[in-house]
Amino acid sequence: MKLKDLLMGLDGLKARGSLDIDIKNISCNSNEVKDGDLFVAIKGFEYDGHEFINDAIEKGATAVIIEEGCNLKSFKVKSDTVVVMAKDTREALAIISCNFYKNPSRKFKLIGITGTKGKTTTSYMIKEILERAGKKVGLIGTLETCINGKKIKSNERTTPESLELQELFSRMVKEKVEVVVMEVSSQSLKLHRVTGCDFDIAVFTNFSEDHISKIEHPTMEDYLQSKLKLFEMCRVGIVNSDDVQGAKIARTFVNNDITTFGIDNFANVMARDVTVTNTYADFKVKLTDRNERVKVGIPGRFSVYNALAAICVAKKFNVSPDVIKDALLEVRVPGRSEMVDNKLEIPIMIDYAHTPESLENILKAVKIYTRGRVICVFGCGGNRDSTKRPIMGEIAGRTADYTFITTDNARNEKPEDIASQIEAGIKKTKGKYSVILDRKEAIKEAIKMANKMDIVVIAGKGHELYQEINGEKIPFDERKIIKEITNEIK
């Protein structure tokens, strides 16, 4: 594609050399550059891509894009290399990527989900509903990328970099995907990863303190405004009216078509007569012209909010009530309050909770609706923040009725040392506990202790299918282990 065509939609550019040259590919990683490529220099948090311009040229880049304010002379760029200066190279990369892949997001319906919590679960609920309605669906989010029900890859970040994102969109177009459901992080909005995307529906789940740091968001206001950029990019919105910031969106974006959902405050789509148990949540909601009873196979009040958001999306696609109800009953999200069916019919939940806040949230949540005991199995990862270990031990001791301290991804640390630090925290409480370093054995003892009135919460690994010990990743699928254990118990 001609360089001049790739730059369409970018304003305020300055160029040295001809823009009428052919570009074979685009890269923002100098190690991946090949002959005839365009290299876009990005200022990252750890590295500045401008420092690798000469490396990219040596590998064959025929054109480079640099950010305004850079000293071109200091790079000593060859005279035959085309140089384009942009106001923001992250924005430039996003627009160029859209142009290179022929704006794929215009060729399907794109649903963007933002919010502090609930993005992943809501995205899976929407995916399940639309697939059952006969749609070909793509999914991009925290856990994985899927195309038409097939997992393509595991993801390292919630929303991919713009170049990778547009390549995925292009692949989805080739696979004849009709709808793409995507988690949109605040960072992706702030750093232009989704700039140029043609969103059809924006979903706002909730807003609370998170991601406040020097490299993410310096203030809560910056965090909020980054999320709200999605509603500047999309005229159709679905928002949580029970959330303080969500309730303001309709008043802020007066020209947008906003649908609200909620439980406590008035909303377009409201849940009534809510019931939450240790294995499910159900509620009444108007799906067409009458109230229907909807049951969600993921327990917790938060599941009701996520389901309401998914129902609002389903209504936009005119999905039948029966399809919606069947999908919400059956949907499971890997490692997110995931209930594992088993022969003993004991409530067993796998959750990715691996920080003090997330562990406290999940244990307090299940405590509310569990009539029996909350039995917790967890450990902490090695070669990570050790200060959280006693804190998490104390949280488990205060909240759970019984805790099994065990091994997580110990990596290069001794499991017994990590367990000892967790134990120091739990000893500050009156909580009952055991230390069983063998994670499989700890899970087994927890299940043997439980009955149908209790709930076993296995925290920390969630969707992970391995244990990392001494640099080796050993297969460890907790779903298979639970099935094996429960089948053995008479």
Secondary structure, DSSP 4 states (H G I P E B T S, - for coil): -BHHHHTTT--S-EEES-S--B--EEES-GGG--TTEEEE--B-SS-BGGGGHHHHHHTT-SEEEEETT--HHHHT--TTSEEEEES-HHHHHHHHHHHHTT-GGGGSEEEEEESSS-HHHHHHHHHHHHHHTT--EEEESSSEEEETTEEEEE-SSSS--HHHHHHHHHHHHHTT--EEEEE--HHHHHTTSSTT---SEEEE----S--BSSSSBSSHHHHHHHHHHHHHH-SEEEEETTSHHHHHHHHH-TTSEEEEEESSS--SEE-EEEEE-SS-EEEEEESSSSEEEEEESS-SHHHHHHHHHHHHHHHHTT--HHHHHHHHHH---TTSSEE---TT---EEEE---SHHHHHHHHHHHHHH-SS-EEEEE---TTS-TTHHHHHHHHHHHH-SEEEE--S--BTS-HHHHHHHHHHHHTTS--EEEE--SHHHHHHHHHHH--TTSEEEEES-TT--EEEETTEEEE--HHHHHHHHHHH--
